[in-house]
Amino acid sequence: MKKTITVGGKEVPFKATASTPLRYREFTGRDLFKDLLSISTASQSGAVDFDKFDAEIVQKLAYVMAKQADPNIAEYVDWLDEFEPYDIFPGATGAILALWGASQEPLSKSKKK
């Protein structure tokens, strides 16, 4: 699934596919699903517990998904330099996580009852 998200006033293409968790692991050495669970735990009550929320997870997931959409983007730190400190987190976090979530939804309903 591909979507363009406005990040700090800049239109940035993102792509989420079945390979996203593998690319995330290759880039970070971490498990995407465990990291997303920790984000979910930090925001369970509806309010984000910033002591437990790791914004770097969102930044790295955003980079992996942006790199999938455009393999020619800059390296991670240089790519982050294109944005202001709060453009990705909290600015575009909701849209990035929504794109990932939407990519996990089945495209068709099961016909089996």
SEKOL-880071 format. One record per atom (N, C-alpha, C): x, y, z. Coordinates in steps of 0.001 Angstrom, whole numbers, plus 524288, in hexadecimal, padded with zeros to 5 digits. Example, Ala and Ser with C-alpha at 12.3 -4.5 7.8 and 13.67 -1.06 7.14 Angstrom:
833867E9C681E78;8300C7EE6C81E78;833907F31C81E78;832327F73681BA8;835667FBDC81BE4;832648001E81EBE;
! end
This chain:
8034E7FB7980000;800008000080000;80383804CF80000;802578087F7FCBB;8058080D377FC3A;8020D811F87FD37;80444815C67FFF4;8015A81A848012A;8052781F01801D0;8037E8239680018;8069982849800E7;8047D82B10805BF;8080682C3880955;806A682EB680E4E;8099C833D980EAD;806FF837DC81078;8099583CE581139;80C8583CC881664;8119C83D9381614;814FF83D9E81AAC;817CD842DE81AB5;816778461881E6E;818EE84B3781EC8;8182E84E81819EA;8139884E2A81781;8127E85136812D4;814A384EE180DD2;8173084A7380E39;81984847DF809AB;81684842DC80883;8152A842038038C;8127C83D3D801F0;8167D838D280195;815BC834B8804C7;8196D83060804F9;8168282B50803C3;818468285F7FFC1;815C7823597FEB2;817AD81F2F8028E;8140581BFC80468;8152F817A1807E6;812CC812BB80593;8153F80E4E806A1;813468095B804AA;813BD80549808F6;80F8880253809C6;80F7C7FE2380DA3;80DED7F91B80ADB;811367F52C80B48;810337F02D808BB;8119A7EBC080C71;8111D7E70380A81;8128C7E27080DA2;818517E27C80F13;81B7D7E52D80C03;8211A7E54180D27;8229B7E96E81128;81EF77ECC2812B0;820417F0F981657;822937EEF181B7A;820477EAF181E00;822B77E903822D7;828447E6E8821FB;829247E46D81D87;82E697E26E81C5D;832407E6DD81B7F;830917EACE818A8;833F17EF5D817B6;8350A7F24881CCC;8310F7F29B82028;831B07F52B8253A;835B97F2378287B;835497ED028288D;8390D7E9D382B82;83E8E7EA7582944;83EF67EA7D8241A;8440D7EB248218E;846727F071822EC;8432A7F47782318;845077F9C38242E;8463C7FA9D829F0;842E97F88682D65;8436C7F9BC832F9;8458B7F53F83647;844FD7F06E83446;846647EBE383769;842347EA9A83B72;83D9B7ECF683ADC;8395F7EC4F83EA3;8348B7EA1683BFE;831007E7FD83F1E;82C207E5C683D30;827F07EA0983CF3;825DE7EB0B83856;822007EF2F837A3;81D247EE3E83AF1;81B4A7E97383B23;8167B7E85B83E03;8172E7E946843E1;81B997E7D884609;81CA07E8E084B93;81D0C7EEBC84C8F;81F9F7F17F848F5;820217F72684996;81AD77F9DA8494F;8177B7F828845B1;812477FA778454E;80EFE7F93084A16;80FC57F49784C54;80D0A7F32F8511E;80EAC7F6D185591;813A77F81F855CE;8156F7FBAA859F1;813148011985935;81268802CD85458;80FE0807D585352;80A298078C85504;807A480349853B6;8022C8028D85523;8017D8029885B0D;804FC7FFFF85DC9;804D57FFCE86380;8059180542865CD;808FA8085F86370;80A1380D9C8656F;8057C8114F86494;801DE80FDD8611B;7FD7F813608600E;7F833810C5860E5;7F80980CC286424;7F335809D28650D;7EED680CFB8677A;7F0048105D86AF5;7EBEB8133486DCE;7E98A8179A86A91;7EB3A8182F865B7;7E95381C7486276;7ED0B8210F8628B;7EFFA82193866C0;7F3FF8259686726;7F948822E5866BE;7FCE58256F86422;802088231786358;8055B823DC8683A;8079E81F9586A26;80B4D81FCC86E7F;810B2820A486C17;8126A8258086BEC;81748826D986942;81C158248686BE1;81B90822D5870C4;81FF08203187353;820CF81AC787108;81CB28187986ECA;81D118133A86C96;81D148132D866A2;81B728177786430;81AF0817AE85E81;82046818CA85C0D;821E2815758587F;826EA81614855DB;825F9818558506C;826AD81D6D84FDE;825B38201984AEA;8295381E288469E;82DCD81C2384817;8318C81A3184435;82F468159C8411C;82BDB8129484389;8294980E43840C4;826358107283C2D;8232F8148983D23;82005816E783903;8238A8194A834D4;827B181BF483670;82B4B81E4F832A5;82DB881A2882F21;82F5A815DB83177;831D9811BE82E60;82DF380EDF82AEC;8293C80E0382CE0;8253280BA48299F;823E280F4582517;823738145382626;822648182082203;826A6817F181DE3;82B89817AA81F9B;82FE08177A81BDE;82F9F812878188B;82EB580E1781B02;82E6F809238181C;82A1A8096981406;8258E80B7381588;8212C80BC9811E3;8222880FD680D9C;824D48141480EE9;8262D817FB80AF0;82A33815C680721;82DDE812BE8092E;831EA81052805E9;82F7A80C4580244;82B688098680413;828AE805D7800AD;82608808C07FC2E;823D280D4C7FD59;8211B810507F958;824EB812EC7F594;8297A814777F792;82D5F817217F45A;832D6815557F5FC;834ED8115F7F354;83A1080F477F4C5;83E8D8133F7F45B;83D91817B77F1E8;841B581B997F120;841F481FC77F55C;83ED081F467F986;83F198233B7FDA2;84452822D78007A;8458A826F980352;84A848274B80628;84ACB8232980A75;84F718227280C89;8502981EF7810FD;84D238211D815A6;84C1981DCA81971;8489281EEA81DD1;849678244282053;84DFE8255782252;84EE682A3582528;84E5582EE48217D;8503C82E6681CB7;84FAD832A6818F3;849F48337E8177E;846F182F3681723;8415C82FA281600;83E998327281A75;83FE38311981F52;83D7F833BE823CF;83EC88398F823D9;8436883AF0821F0;844F484072821C0;84179843BA81E32;83E788413281AD8;83AF28440481755;8361E8461A81A2D;835598447781F13;830A7845DB821FF;83211848C1826FD;82E2C84B6F82907;82EC384E0082E16;82E2A849D483258;82FF984AE98371E;82FF4846EB83B3C;82AB78443983C33;82651846F283BC3;821528448883D1F;81DEE843558385D;8202C84367833B0;81D228424E82EF7;81B4B83CA882EBE;81EC0838FE83014;81D538337A82FD6;81A96831DA834DA;81D16832E48394C;81AA1831B983E4B;819EE836C684147;81560838528429F;8106F83592841E6;80DAC836D783CCC;80FA083A91839BE;80CF683C8B83518;80A6D838908318A;80D6C834F982F53;80B5C8314682B7A;80AA982BC582DAA;80B8782B15832B0;80B4E825DE83507;8062382317833F3;801D8825C2834CA;7FCBA8235783400;7FBFA8216282E72;7FD7B8248982AA0;7FCD28230F82526;8006481E85823AF;8052481E84825B9;808DD81A4E8248B;806FE81529826E9;805538154F82BD7;803638108D82E5E;7FE4380EB982BE6;7FB078126582A27;7F625810F182781;7F74D80E3282257;7FB388100F81F81;7FCB580D8181A9A;7FE8A807F381BAB;801C48074C81FAD;803888020282101;7FEDC7FE988226F;7FB5C80096825A3;7F6C87FDA08273C;7F3537FC2A82298;7F2997FFD081F11;7EF5C7FEC781A74;7F1D67FAA0816F4;7F6F97FA6B816D9;7F9A27F6858139A;7F8F47F107815C9;7F7567F0A981ABB;7F69F7EB9881D3D;7F1157E98181CBC;7ED807ECC681AEC;7E8157EB2781A40;7E7997E79E81584;7E4927E372815EB;7E3BD7E01D8115A;7E0BA7E31C80D2D;7E20F7E21580840;7DF827E4C8803F3;7DA1F7E29B802BD;7D9377DDB980439;7D40B7DB7880347;7D22D7D8C08083D;7CD267D846808A8;7CAD67D5AA80D26;7CACD7CFCB80C4B;7CB817CCE58106B;7CB507C73981017;7C5CE7C57B80EB3;7C5757C1EB80B04;7C05C7BFDF80975;7BEDA7BB2A80CBA;7C28B7B93780FAB;7C1A07B4AF812F3;7BEA97B64A817DC;7BAB57B34381939;7B7A07B48881DEB;7B8687B08A82216;
! end
